[in-house]
Amino acid sequence: MIKKDFPLLAASASDGRDLVYLDSAATSHKPWPVLDAMSDFYARNNANVHRAAYDLGRRATEMYEASRDAVAAFIGAPARDEIVFTKNTTEALNIVAGALAWADAPYRLESGDQILVTEMEHHSNLIPWRLLAERTGARLCHLGITDGGRLDLSRLAEQITPRTKVIAVGHASNSLGTINPIGPIAERAAQVGALVVVDAAQSVPHVGIDVGTLGADFVAFSGHKMCGPTGIGVLWGRTELLEALPPFLSGGSTIESISMDDLVFAAPPYKFEAGTPPIAEAVGLGAAIGYLRDIGLDDITDHTRALTEYALQELAEVPGTRLVGPSGAVDRGPVISFVLDDVPVERVRTALDQAGVAVRSGNHCAQLACLRFGVPATVRASFYLYNTPADIDVLSSELRTIAPRTPRTVRQTTGKEPVMPSTTTSNWGATFASADVDHVRSYQDVLVPALFHPWGCLLTGMLDPAEGSDCLDIGTGPGTVARIMAANAGPSGSVVGTDINSAMLALAAEQPPVQGAPIEYVESGAAPLDVPDAAFDIVTAQHVLQFVPDRPAALAEIRRALRPGGRLGVMTWLGLDDNPLFQALHQAVAALLGDEPAARFAEPWTLEPDMVAQTVEDAGFTDVTTHLRRMPITIPGGAPDLCRVFDFSAVRADVAALAPRLRTALHAVVASFSDTAGDASIHAHTAANVILARG
């Protein structure tokens, strides 16, 4: 058994059971050959490298450079000098981004150039490029994710243009498990002369790569995810690029010669390896590569794929489990992210930990992917060569004890549309019970948390308020977006929420405070907007603009309130054809009341995305971008709760007396898109257009 090679896996959990380690996507365990190699280096061969002429120094250098040879062979590098040792993937990616900031033409980035990333990137392959864009004036753009959890390459020719200088893409997602095709991206990049930078931290340990055929210009990965030690990573780059680019870090070992008037850098890879390198760690990485080669990478790939298939099957049988990412094991790494209906991910993780099962919960440093699918966090189980089906049996068994007592029907992604968790049940009912706002209670009921909260998270996430931001939310209602922004802006920021209804603002103010920026509620419409000039860094309008009679005037007011360079986020529902949930309501009204009321109900969903974007641009905003998004929605109360949506439509009075008949009609209509027969909750999709712009 391979497990016996890993001493830590023989340790017991707190209650005496064996540790079930399912977090190898974060870091893998180390086998005895790696531990022995590092111990032997320190005990018998410890010296600095490349400097000492004595025997011990020569032996240390030979061991260090032998590991470089092992890495080059493992990834198919044409030359050993294309291997740069770093301390991890993050540092490797920062080396490339930093070098491009200082490079000479044709590699230097300038204002107007484009950097293309993807929505599923780990922050390590996102933040360096964002900083590079800010420092050079380049524009950061992204490839989206399909509903099935795959990279959306449908508009590749449009999105990779002659202005595209860098394309940064993860070979395998650490949150969704998706293995991305690099070939089509590299082919298009070659046509326009763009550089392709690949984060291979999650692929090298499991499926291996051949940089000679991958199509990338740079590849980065870490040793600690492939049975090697922490503190060692690898940057591979094409020889001509490493020779042309300046070092990001400088100092000892990076120069060939220096005088008061001249400086000549060493040849690659040494000009990128400043200071004393991680010598013992490099030796440990070489030993890890030897260990993986002895087992056979093809066998490892087959083993983890079989584990992934088995885990997908088992988790699909756990009541209330919902997967986030591709539904099958094809083109998928051994990473599975999921949630349990109505059970916070932290509770799932804690319960599993108490049972001796180690999993990860959170956004996994991949917030964009979470925002894309409308979830703040997931539970992630990841597997490696030392895991067995018995580990997965323990996971699924423990999850069954955590699952809701009255679960909804289990659903799994189909590859065509995402399946997301329902949002946490709101406690607004208790707030209403003690608040004297009877005349607006029905209005609040319309703003069902399950419907509006995920969109609020998405909009706020796309704007990403920085700590200390001053934010304005127009059409606050019960304060959903305002409160999400307050949590992001932090105590040093501020939030103003506006609404035309004073009772609604009073209700929002009575909700328990968030841990973040203070919120001030102001009774105001969108035009005029009763806030100071140039007072805000961020302004949001979630599903409000389509109800404003004079949109150009409202946008002019927003621009007045926004500081120069501040960010605007406008979200509007798409048409009924793109909104199955609202289309069902429209059909129910038509069936019961006829075409005229149905047409009035449909009015809010008549704004075309291009028209909204044009109106924003006409108001003087810059950097206007359009983003179409689909969101899976669960209405926990079924058809009766769905009827509440009528309360903010033009047909509220028409349907008020038809509750029993309307609910009957809705039960029939929603059957066309709900896959939960006999279940009180309704599962459907909504769609919206998000316009982002700058003042």
N, C-alpha and C positions, 0 to 999 in steps of 0.2 A: 504493500500500500504506500502510495506517495505521501500520505499524511504523516507517516512516521519520520519523514525527512525534515519536518517543520516542528521544532521543539515547542514553540508557543502553543500550537494547536493541541498539544497533549495536556495543556493546563485545563483545569476544571473551572466552570463557572462558579458563582458564589454559593449555589445550592448543591454543588457536587457533580452536576451534570457536565458533560463535555461541552466545550465552547463551540458554538456553531457560528463561524465567522463568514458573514456575507457582506463584506465591505471592501472587497479587493479593488473596486474602482477608485477608492480613496488611497489605499496603500495595500500592497501584498505582503505576505509573511516571507521570512527568509529561511532557506533550507540550510542544513549543516554545512554543505560545501562553501556557501557564501560566508557564513560565520567563521568557519575555519580559515578561509583564505585571508580574511581581514585580520583575524587574530594572529595568524602566522606572519603577516606583513609587519604588524606592530612589534611582535616578539622577536623577529629574526632579520627584518629587512628595512626597518624604519630609517629613512633619510629623506632629505629634500631631493627634488629631481632637477635634471638639466643643469646643475650647477657644480656639483662636487665631482672631482676627478678620482676620488678614492673608491675602493671596491664596493663599499656599502652603498654609496651614492649611485654607482653604475647599476647595481642590482635593482635599486628602487626605480631608477629611470626605465630600465628594461621591463620591469613588471607593469609600470604605468603605461608605457608605449605598447606593450603586448595587449593591453585591454583596448587600446585604440584600434589595433588590428582586428581584435575580436568583434568590436562594434561595427567596423567597416564591412567585415565579411557578413555579419548578421543581417545588415540592411541592404547589402548589395551595392555599397558605395564604390564608385570607380577608382577612388584614390583614398588612401588612409589620411592624407592631409586635409580631407574634406570633413573630418570629424573633429568638432570642437567640444571639449568637455565644459559643462556648466554645472550649476548646482541643482537645477531642475528645469522643467519645461518652461515655467514662467520666465526665468532668467534668459533662457534661450530665445524666446519670442521678443523679450525686451531688447536683447542685443540687436536683433534684426531691425526692430522699429527705431531704436536709437541710432543705429548706423545710417538708416535711410534719412533721418532728420539732418544728418551732417554730411551726407554724401555729395559728391559732385555730380553734374549731369553725366549720363541721362537718368541716374537713379534718384536724385534729390527730389523730394516732393515740394510742390509749390501751391500757392492759392489757386483754387479751381480744379486741382487734380482730385481724383476720386480714390477712396479706399473702400473696398467691398468686403464686408464680413457676412456672417450668417446669423439667423435668429437663434440657432441652437448652440452658439459658441459658449465655451467656458470663459469666465471672466479673464482668464490669463491670455486668451486670444481675442479679447475684445477691448479691454481697458488700454493696453499699450497703443492700439490703433486709434482709439478715441483721443488719447493724449497727443499722438502724432498729428492727427487732423487739427486739433485745436492749436498746436504750436506752429503748424505750417500753413494753415488756411485751407487745407484740403477738406473735401466733403466726405463724411462717413455715410455709406449706404449699406443696405443689407439684402441678402437673399432670404426669402421667407420660408416657412414650413407649411407643408400641405396638411390637410385635415388628418391624413393617415400617419403623420409623424415623419414624413420624408422631406428632404430638401427640395424646395420648389425651383426647378430649373426650366420652367416653361417659358420664361422671358430672358433667358441667359444672354441672347444676342443683344437685347435692348439694354440690359443692366451692366454688361461689360462693354465699355465704350473706349474710344481712343484716349479719353481722359483718365481711364482707370489705370492706376499705377501699381496697386497692390490688391491681391485677393487673399484673404486669410480665412481658412476653412478647417474645421475639425474633421479628421478622417473618420472618427467614431464619436458619437455623442456620449458624454458621461452621464446624461440625465435621461435621454430617450432611448439610448442603446443603438440608434440608427448608425449604420455604416454608410458613409457618403461616397458617391462615385466621384473620384478626382479627375478622371479622364476627360469628360466633357468640359469641365471648368478649365483644365489646363489647355485643352485644345483651343477654346475661345480666347483664353489669356494670351496664348502665343500669337494669335491673329492681331492683337492690339498692342503687344509688347508689354503686358503686365506681368508682374512677379507673383508667383503662387507660393504662399507660406502655409504649410500644413502642420496642424497640431495633431501629432500621432500618439499622444500619451495613452489613449485607450485602445489603440489598434496594434501597436508593436508587440505588446505582451501576449496578444491573443491570436491574431491572424498574420502577423508579420507584414513587412513591406519590402519592396525592392525599389530603392530610390532611382535606380536606372530606368525603370519603366513607369514609375508612378506619375511622372509629369510635373512634379513640384520643383521649385527652385530652392526652397528651404524646408527642412523637416525638423521638428522638435519633439523630444520625448524624455521621460524620466526613468531612472533606474529603479526607484522604489515601487513602481507598479508592475515590475517584471521580475520579482524575487530578488532584486538587488537592494542595496542600502539606500537610505535617504541621503540627501546632500550631493547627489550626482545626477546630472542630466546630460543630454546630447543635443547639439545643434549640428545638423548636416546642411551644407550649402554647396552649390556648384563652385568649382575651383575659381572660375573667372569672376564670380560675384564676391567670394571671400577675398580675392586679391584686390578688387576694385573698391570695396567698402572700407571706411575707416573703422577703427575699434570703438566700441561703446564704453568700455572700461579700459583704463590705461595704467601703466606703472611697470613694476618689475615683471620681467619675462616677455613684455610685449614689444621691445625695441631691439633693433639690430645694432644701431649706433646712435649716439647723441652728442652734440656739442652745444655751446651757447647759441649757435646760430643755425643749427641744422638738427633734424630728427629723421631717422629712417626706421620705420616699423619692421618688426620681424615678419617673416612669411607666415601665411596661414598654416596651421591653425593657431600658432602661438601668439599672434598679435591680438587674439580674442581671449586668451587665457591669462588674464592679469593676476599677478601675485602667486603665492603658493597654491597649487590646485588641490582638489580633493583626492589625494593620492590613494589612500586606503580605500576610499569609496569607489574609485575607478577600478582598483584591483577586485573589489567585491562585485562590481558590475561585470567585469570579465568572467568571474567565477559563475555569476548568475546566467550569463549567456551560455557558458559551457554546460551548466545544469539543464537549461531549456533545450539545448541541442541534443543532449544525451536522451532526453525523454522523447523529443521529436515535436516540432512545432505543429505539424499536421495533426498529430495525435492530440495535442492540446486543443487545437481548433475544433476537432471533432467532439472531444469530450465536453468542452464548454457549450458548444452548440446543442448537444443532446441534453445537457443540464437546463439550458434555456428553454428548449421545447417542453421539457417535463415541467419546469416551473410555471410556464405560461398555462399549461393544462391544469395544474394543481390550483393555481391562484384563481382561475376562472370558476373553480368549484367552491370557492370560499364566498359565502353570502355577502353581498354588499361591496365586493372588490371591484375597483375600476382601474384599468390600466391606462397609463399615460405614455404613448409611444406606439410604435408599430405592433400589430397584433401577432405577427408570426416571427419565426426565428431566422428567416431568410434575410441576408444583408443586415444582420443585427448582431451586436455584441452581447456578451453575457451580463447585461444590465437591464433590470426591470424596475420601473418606477410605478407606483400605484398609490391609491388612497382607499380608505374604507368609508362608505357612506356615513355621514354624521358622526364620525369619530376623528378628532383632531390627530394630525400626524404625530404630534409630540406624545400623545397618549399611546399610540400604537408603538412607537419606538421604545418608550419606557417599559411598556408591558413585555415587549420582546426581550429587552435587555434583562429584565428580571427573570426571564425564562432561559437566559444564557444564549440568546440569539442576537448577534451584533449586526445591525443594519444602520443605514444613515437616513436622517430625515432633514428636510429643509429644501432650499432651492438649488443646492448642489453647485453653487457658483455659476448657475445657468439661469439667471432670472428672466432673461428674454424668452426662453423656452417655456417657463412657467406662465409668464404673462400671455404668451401666445395661446395657451390652452386654458387660461382663466383660473389657474390654481396658484395659491401663494407658495405651496410647498407640497412635496410628495414623500412617501417612504421609498427608499431605494434598496433593493437587494442585488448584489453583484457577486459573480462566481469566478472561480479560477481552478487551476488544475488540481488543487487539493480538496475541492468540494465534491460531495457525493449526493446521489438522490436522497439518501437518508437525511442530509441537512435540509433539503427542501421539504421533506415530509415533516420535519420538526417545525419549520416555518409555517407551513399551511395549517398544521394542527393547532399551533398557538394562535394564528390569526382567527381561526374559527371560534376560539374562546373570547376574542376581542370584538368580533363582528356584532353589529346591532342585533338586539333580540328579535325585532320585527323587520328584517331586512327587505330592501327592495329587490326586485328581480336582478340577478347578476347580469352585467353587460360587459362586453369586451369590444375593443376597437375593431372595426371591420376592415380597416385600411382605406376606407373612403371618407369616413367622418370621425372626429374625435369623440371620445366619451369621457366626460369630466365628472367630478364629484358634485353633488348638490352642495349649496352653500350652507353655512351653519345657521340653524334656526334663530330667528331674531327674537329679542326680548322686548320689542317695541309694544307688544300687547300690554305688558305690565306698566309701561310708561303711560299709555293711553288711559289705563284704569285710574290713574291718579292725576290726570291732567284735564283741565277744563277746556277741551278743544273739540267738543262734540260736532261742531259745524264743519270741521275739516277732517273728521275721522275717516270718512269714505275716501277722501283725497289721499290720505296717507296709505290706506290699504292698497291703493293702486300701486304704490311704489314697493312692490313685493321684493324683499331683499334678494331672493333667489334670482330675480330677473335683472335688477339694477346693480347689485353689488359687484358681480364679476366684471361688468363693463367699467365700473368705477375703478377697480383695481387695474384693469388693462390701460385705461386712459392715463391714470396717474403713473403707471409704470413706464409708458412710452415717453412721458415728459420727464420722468426721473428727477423730481425736485431735489436740489442739493440742500445740504444742511444749511439752515439760516435763510432759506428762500422766503420771500413774501408772496403769498399766493391768493388768488381770487377765484371763487367758484360761483358762476352765475346760474341761478335756478337751483339753489341748494336743496329745496324740499326738506327731507329729514336729515340732511347733512352728510350723505354718503361720501361724495367725492371730497368735500371739505375736510372730513375727518380722516380720510385716507391720506390726503396731502399733508395734514397736520402731523400725522405720524412720521411721514417722510421728511418733512422740513425740520423737525426736531425743536427743542425748546428755544433755540435762538432764532427761529423763524416766526412767521405770523400767517394767519389765514383769515380771510373775510369771505363769508358766505352770504349771498343775496337771494331774496325771494320776494314775490309780490304779495305774499300772504303772511301777515304778522303772526297769526296763530301757528303756522307751520314753522316759522323761525323760533317761536317760543318752545315748540315741541322739540326741535333740533337741539336747542340750548339746554333742555332738561336731560338729554342723554348723558350717561356717565362720561366724564372727561377722558380724552385719549392721552397717552403718554407722548406728548409732542408739542407742537406749536399751539399757542393760545388761539382760539377761534372767536371772531366777532361776527355776529349776524346782523345784517343790514336789510331793512325793508326797501326793496328797490326792484325795478324792472330791468330790462336789458337796454332800453332806450327810452328815456334817459337812464344813465347808470350813475347812481348816487355814491361815487367813490372819488378820491383825489386823482389828480393827473399824475401820470408816470410813477405810480406807487407800487407796482407789482412786477415781480420777476416772471411769474407764471399765471396765466388765466385759463380756466377750463369752462366749457359749456357742454354738459352731457345731455344729449337728447332734448335740448331747449330751443336751439336756433330754428327748428322747423315750426315751432309754435309762435314765433315772434313775427308780428305783421310786417315790420320794416327791418329786414335783415341788414341792408347796407348801413342803416343808421345805427343798429346795434353793434355791428363790427367797427364802425367809426368810433363808437364809445369805448369799445374794448381796446382799440389801438391807442386811444387817449390815455387809458388807465395803465397801459403796459409801458414799462421802461424800455428805452432803446436796446434792441437785442434780446428783449424778453421773449418768452415762448408762449404760443397759443395752442391749445388743444380743443378742437370742436368735434363732437361725436353726434352723428345723426343716423337714425334708422335707415336702412336701405328699403327698397320697394317690397311690396308684398310677395312678389315672386321669389325673393331672396330670404324671406322671413317666414318659415313654415308655421311658427307659433302664431304670429299675427294674421297670417293667411287663414288659419283655422277659425279665428274669431270673425274675420270678414265673411267667410262662408256661412258661419252660423247666423250672422245678422241678415245676410241675403236670404237664407232659407226661411227665417221667421218673419222678417219685416219688409223684405223686398229690396230692389236695387237702389232706391234713393238713399235710405239710411246706410246701406252698405257702402255707397260711394262716399258719404260723409265720414264714415269710419276710416276709409282708406286715405283720406286727405293728408294726414301727417306723414304717410309713406310715399309721397310723390316727389321728394327732392332727389334730383340726380346728383351723384357724387361730383361730376365735372362742374355742375352748376354751383355747388357749394364752394368748391375750390376756386372757381373763377370769382365768386363774390368776395371771398377772403382776399384774393390777389388784388381785386379792384379797390379794396379798402386800404391798400398800401402796405400789406404785409409781404414779407420776402421769404425765400426758402420754403415755399408752399409745397408740401408733399401730401399725397393721398394714400391711404392704407385701408384696404377692404379686409374686414375681419368677420369670421363666423364664430359663434359662441354656443356651446351646448348648454342648455338650461334645463333644470329640473324644478317644476312647480310642485312642492311637496303635498299641497292640499288638493291636487287634482282639479277637475273642472270647476268646482265652486270657487277655489282661489283664483283660477284663471279668469272668472267672470269679473273680478275686481279691476282688471285692466280696462274694462269699459268705462270706469269712473273717470278716466282722464281723456276720454274721447268725445267726439261731437255727438255721439248717440247715447250718452249716459241716460238721458230722460226717456228715450225710446225703449230701452231694455230694462228699466228699473222695475217694471211690473211683470217682467217675464222670467223671473229667476228660475222657477222649476222647469219650464219648457226650454229655457235657454241652456240650462245645465244638461238636460237630456240631449239637446242638439249637439252640444259641445262634446259630450261623451262619444257620439257617433263620429263627429268630425276628427277629433284628435286620434281616433283609432288609425287614421291613415298615416300618422307619423310616430305614434307611440308604440314601443315594443314591450309594454308592461301590462299586458292584459290582466285584468283582475286586480291591478295595483292602483291605489288611490293617487299616486303621483304621476305627473306627466313629464315625459322627456321629449325635448324638441330642440330646435336650433333657432337662434336669432342671428341677424347680420347687421352690421353697422359700417358706416364710413367714418374714418378718423382723419381729420385734416390737422396737420401740424404745420406751424409757421412761426416766423419771428417778426417782432415789431420793428 
